[in-house]
C-alpha cells in the first residue's frame, strides 16, 4: 500500500518544473567570479523578500551550502553523516550545527562547524549570502542556511584574471574530515539537479513539494554505516537509495529556485 506522503508527492509532481535552460548561471561550466556575483545578486534580491525575524527562546543552528569546482565541474560539497551521531546518522547533509553562545553570529557558527567537520578555513570561503526562510529541523532547531564558494587553501583573493576565467578546483582528498561526525564527503554536480534519472518529487513536512536527488552512485566505495544496534543505516531514501532529501533537499531545491532552475 502506498503511503499518504508518496501519493501526495506524486499528485503534486505536476506542480514541480525543471528548466535548466533558464538558469541564471551555467550548470556545467566551472564557477567564475562573474557567475558567483550573479548568484550573489540573486540571493540578495531573494533575501529582501524573505526576511525572517529571530525568535527569542528558539534554539538555532546554521549550515553552509559549500559551492565548489571539482575537476572543473561546478557543484556542491556534501557530507554523509557518521553512524555514531545521536541524530541524522547516515544522512546526506551540509556542514553545520547548533549555534553556540560563544559564536559571534549565525554565520560564524556555520563557518566554525564547517571548519570542525571538513577542515575548511574561513579564509577559503567566499560568503555569498543567506537565503531561506530558515526552517525548523525535526530536532526543533531553527536552521539558517548560508551559501559560500570554496577555494583551495591559499588561493582565495589571488585570482587576477578575467571575471569569466574558471575559478580553481578543490581536491576532496585535501579535506580533513572529522571521523566522529562525518563518514565521508562527496561532490554533487549542479547538472544532477536537472537529471531525470536522479530527481523524484517529494513533500517537505507533508505540505510543500520539492525534488529529492539520488546520489547513490556518487559516494564511491561506501557501503554504509551502522546504527547503535549494528544495523545498516544509510540515507533513508526511497527503496534503499542514498538521497539528498528532507531539510537538505528542501534547501537545495530553494537554491535551485533562486537560480531559476526550478519553478
Buried (B, 14 or more C-beta within 10 A) or exposed (E): EEEEEBEBBBEBBEEBEBEBEEBEBBBEBBBBBBBBEBBBEBBEEBBEEBEEEEEEEEEBBBBBBBBBBBEEBBBBBBBBBBBBBEEBBBBBBBBBBBBEEEBEEBBBBBBBBBBBBBBBEBEBBBBBBBBBEBBBBEEEBBBBBBBBBBBBBEBBEEBEEEEEEBBBBBEBEEBEBBEEBBBBBBBBBBBBBBEEEBBBBBBBEEEBBBBBBBBBEBBEEBEBBBEEEEEEBBBBBBEEBBBBBBBBBBBBBBBBBBBBBBE
